[in-house]
C-alpha cells in the first residue's frame, strides 16, 4: 500500500510514502494510481492505494506506520467518511472499487469506552454528540460488546429516565438500535418500561421522541419467553415459560400491558396516533398494535380486545386503507387484518355461558331489556322468554353453539344501533301468528354464519387475503345491514316458518353481491345493496345464479365437503413447501441487477439455506464450494429473520460470469440479464438480504412459494386447483354409486340407552 499526502495548505509539498523498505535506500515512488482518500483524526487527507488482498487490520497497521502514528494500530479503525460505516474485511473490496472516501478513527472498543464516559459526565458540549454517535455505532459487534462491558446500558437507561427533547430522542433511538441485538438488555426493569410508556403517552413528547419509544415497546412485547430461541427452562403447566438467566426474552405482552394499565390513556394515545400526519409514527403505532394483538395472553385477552374495540381501532385502520399506499404500512395493515381474523375466529369459537361469564350475562340482559317484552309461560307452564326474541329454545348455550361469543356481540351491536327500532320489530313480530313470525335472533346468528363463510373464518391465524378488506373490519355494521335485509325479505315475500332456509339462501346471494370488489367498492354502495334492493330483483338474480351453476354444488353437504377439501389442500401445500425449506438447499449467490437496490455482498459464490423449526429464521452459510451439510443448524452460523422480509421478489439477479471463479467481487458485465430462477429477499430499510439463483425450476418454485406462504402471500392457485380436483373425484365417486345427496342432514334422537357399540366398518 502506498500513501501520498494531500495538500494541507497552498504550496505544501507532495510526498510518496510506502511500507518500510528492506534496505536503507529511500523508497521510490511506484507511480501507482491511488484508490481512496483517507482523512486522519487531525483532518489531514492522504491519497492512498490500498491492496484489496490485505485485511483491514493490515491496512490500518500500514497506515499508522506510514503516517508515523505512535499509538498502537489496534486503537484505530477505518470508516466510510460519508456514511460512518465501519470498514471490515467483508466490505473492504467494495469500498476500494467504489473509491469511497475513508477516515482513520478510534477503534470501536475505544469509541465505546469514550461514549460511556461521556454519558456518565454529561458535559453539555459533548453529551448530545455522544448520543448521536451511540445510536449509529451500537449495532456493531465490537462496539456493543465494549459498551455493555463498561455498564453502558444502565447509564443509557438513566439518560432516558431524566432527559427530554432531542437528547431524549437520541437516547431512545440508541436503545432501540441496541435492542436489535438478542443480548445485553435483560437488565431493563419495570421502572424503565413504565417510563417509556409515560414518554409515549405524554402530549408534550416530540414526534421524534414518540417514534423510538413506540418501537421500544414493540421490541419488549416481542421479547416473550415463548419466542426465545433454543430450549426453555421447564415450568408448571399453568405458569408461562421461564427464560434462561441473562436472556432478553423475559418481557412479553403481560409486562408491557401492566405498565400501560398504570398510565391512563396510553393505549388510546397509540390508537389516536394512527391518524398522525407523520407516516413513520403511523407505521410504528400500527406495528405496536399488531405486536400486542399477536402476543396477548389468555388472562388479559378479554380486557385488551374490549379496550381496542372501545377505541374504534378498526375504524382508524379503515381510514388508513384509503389514505396511504406505502409498502411497509400496507404490510402492517394486512397483518392487522389477519390478527382481526384470528380474534374473530376465537370469538366465534368461544361458548356463550351466561351463568359463568358476567360479560355474557350483561350483554343478554341488555338485549332483553331493550326488547321491552315480558316473560310468559307456555302451555306446559314452562318459562317463555328467549323464544319471544326468535330463538328456537330457552337454552342459550345451545342457541349460540355455532356462532359463539361473536354471535352474541353481533346481536348486541344490532340492538345498540337503534334500541327503539329493535323493540318495535320484536313487538310487531309477536303480534303476528306464530308461524308467520320472523325469528330475529336465529336470523342474526344465521347472518353471522354467512359472513364467516364469506370471509373464510374457519381456522385460527389463517388469512389468505393479500388485499384490503375494509368491510370485514366493519363486521358488526355489515351484520346489521344484512340482518335488516333478512327481515325485509321476510316481510316482502310474506314468508312463514318453513321458508327460513329460503330467505337464508337469498341472504347468502345478496352477501356475495354486496361484498364483492371489497378493496375498491365504496361503503355507500354496500348500504344501497342491502337496504334498497327489491325482493323480486334479488329472487330473479338468485334463480339466474342457480341456473348458471351446477345444482349439485349448491347443496349444503357438497359445500361443506368443498370447505373441508379446501382446508386439507391448504395444509398439504403449506406442509409440502415448508418441508423443502426445512431440508435446505444450495443456491448460487447472484449479482443483483441495478433495480434491486442495496444488497449484501456474500462471502462465497454458493449459499446453503435452511429454515429453523420455529419458522422464524433462515439459517445459512456462504462457501466457495458446495459441501455436505449436516442436519440441524450447527453448520449454518448466519441467519435472516423471516419477520424482516417484506417481499420475495423474483427475476432480480443475474448469474455470475463464471461461478467457478474465486473473485466474484470483480466488476460484473455491463449487461446483466436477470435469471428466471432468481429471487431476492427484500426489506423496506436495508435493501436485499439475499440474492439467490436456484438450480432448477422445481427448487425455485418450492422456495419462493414456501417463503411467500410463511408471509401468507402465495399458494392460492395450487390450493384452488387441488380443491377442484379433490371435489370432482369425491363427486364422481358419489355419482358413480348413484348416491342421492340430500339438501341437508337432520340428526336423529340420541340412543335411549348405552346398549350399543360402534362398528369398525364405516
PyMOL commands that set and color helices and strands:
alter all, ss='L'
color gray80, all
select helices_A, chain A and resi 56-66+73-75+89-97+108-121+127-137+141-149+152-162+165-178+190-201+207-222+225-227+253-262+266-275+279-295+298-310+313-323+327-349+358-371+386-389+396-399+404-417+419-430+434-436+440-454+470-473+475-492+497-514+523-531+535-548+551-554+556-583+594-596+642-644+697-710+716-736
alter helices_A, ss='H'
color red, helices_A
select strands_A, chain A and resi 2-5+16-18+36-39+45-49+76-80+102-106+376-377+383-384+585-589+591-592+606-611+617-623+638-641+647-650+653-654+678-682+688-693
alter strands_A, ss='S'
color yellow, strands_A
deselect
rebuild
show_as cartoon
